[in-house]
Amino acid sequence: MTARTTYTQPMTAPEPPADAEHRATVYQDGKDAYKAGTPALGNPHIPAPPGDLDDARAWRAGWHVERRRDEH
């Protein structure tokens, strides 16, 4: 009796959707991150709101604080 060998296709990563670079980050409140001027989770390419650096850090950190508050 001989051992059977099965041949499988090599695993490849799925193709990204064609509009992946045009998709904006959407927050839980439904606002578009780029229109709101919100830094997307600390993304330096999206500007922080004007003002104090501590305010900008609080603004960046606020997305999970608001979500946690809304869940209760």
N, C-alpha and C positions, 0 to 999 in steps of 0.2 A: 504494500500500500504506500503510495507516494503522498508526501505532504502537499497540500494545496497552498498556493500563494495567490493572494489577491492584490491587484494593483489598484492604488487609489490615486486620484489626482492630487498634485501638490497643493497645499493650502495657500491661498492668496488672500490678500486683504480685499474687502469689498470696495467697489468703486464709490467715491464720494458723489453725492448728488451734484448736478451741474450748477446749481445756484448756491453752493455752500458758502462762497465768499460774499454773497450779497445778503445772506440772512443775518438779521440783527438779533442781539440778545434781548429777550423779552422777560421782564420781571413779573412777579406775582400780581402786581397791580395792573398789568396789561400795558403799561407804558413802554414805548420803544426806548431802549437805553440810549441810543444815539440822539434821538430827539430831545430827551430829557436832560442830556448832558451828564448822565450818570456814569462814573467810572465802572466798567463791568468787572467786578470782583478784583479791583486793583489793576486793571489793564491800563498801562501808561499811555496808550494811544488814544484813550478817551479822556478828555480833560476833566479834572476835578472842578467842582463849583468854586467860584472865586471866594477868597477869604483866607482865614487862618488855616495853617497846616493841620492843626488838631481837628478843625471842622471838616476838612477833607478826609482825614482818617476816619472820623465818626461817620461821615457820609458813606465811605467805602464799606465800613463794617456794618452799617445799618440794615443791609438787605436781610441778613439772617436774624437780626434782632427783631425786625418787623415781622418776619415770617413766624418766628417763635411766639411773638405776642398774638398774632392773628390765629394761631392754632389753638390757643387756650380759650 
